[in-house]
Amino acid sequence: MLRVYHSNRLDVLEALMEFIVERQRLDDPFQAEMVLVQSTGMAQWLQMTLAARFGIAANIEFPLPASFIWDMFVRVLKDIPGESAFSKQSMSWKLMTLPAAAPGGRRFYPAAPVSER
């Protein structure tokens, strides 16, 4: 089930998360709890505060909205690749080819020798 909770205050969301984890447990203890977060820093902070409150914070997934939506596409739609062409890893490889293809053949690598700059 998808539930949406929103607030401008992260401490309010954290208190709500504690309430849900404590009182509304999942039926299957091996099923991961999924919490969409705005950033990886927010995910780390939430995991640390939950661990401080309960002594442990395990089996909780903190996907970012874009990766969560892509995962839903893969689950629901046919012929969708497992990884988005715009994922961080895919884009990193695509962007790394750009300096080599620069006009004039100049290299933009910071480690390029001074004589080649």
N, C-alpha and C positions, 0 to 999 in steps of 0.2 A: 504494500500500500504506500502511496506517495502522500506525504504530509509536508506542507510548506509552512515554515515558521520564519518570520522576518522581524528584524529589529536593527536599529542603528547602534545598539549597545551590545558588544560581544559578551559581556558578563551576563546579560539577561538570557541570551541564547545558550550560554554555557550552563546556567542554572536550569533552564528548561531541558537541556540535554541530560543533565544529571537526573532530573525527575523522570524522564522517559526511560532511561537505562535502568533505573532502580525499580520503577513501578510497572512499566509496560514491557516486560521482557518478551523476546521472540519465542515462539513455540519450539523451534529447533535450536538447541544451544550451539550447534555447529554452523548455523547460518550467520553470515557476516552482517553486522549492522552497517548501513550505508548512510553517510552524511555528506551532502554536497557542501563544499566550502568555496570561498572566493579566492583563496590563495593557499600555497603550501605552508606558509607561516601560520596561518589561521589553523590549519590542520594540526600542525605540531603543537601549537598552544593548547588546542582543545584536547589533544591526546595527553599532554602533560597534566592538565588540570583534572581530567577524568582519572588518570592514574593516581594523582595525589588524593583524590576524593575516595576512590574505591580500592586503592592499593595496587590495581592493575588495570590496564586498558588494552585489551586484546581483541582480535577479530573484528576490528572496526575499519571500514574502508572510507577514505576521504577523497573521492574523485572531484576534479574540477568540473564545472558545468559542461564544457565542450566535450570532454572525454566521456562523461556520463551520457550525454545525448548521442554521441557516436556509438557507444555501446548499445543503447536502445535501438538505434538504426540497425545495427548488425543483428540483434536478436529478432527484430520484427520484419525487416525487409529482406527480400531475396537479392542475391548477387551483389551484396555490399562487402567490400574488402574488410578484413579484420582491423586494419589500421588506416586511419584517415591520411590522405595525401598532405594534409596540413598539420599533422602531429609535429611535436617538437623535434623528434628524431628525424623524420622525413625532411622537414624544412632545413634542418642543420646541414644535411648532406647536399641538398639543392643549393643552399647559400654558399657552401664551401667551394662549389665549382665556379661561382661568379668571378672572383678575383683572377683566376687563371684565364678567363675569357674576356678580360678587360681590353678596351680599345688600345691599340698601339703595343700590345703585348707586355705592358708594364706590370710588374708584380706589386701587390699591395700587402704582402705578408710582413708583419712587424719584424720577423727574424731574417728578412732578406738582407744580404750584405749591402753595406752603404754604397758600394760602387755600382750596384744595380738599381738604386733608387733614383 
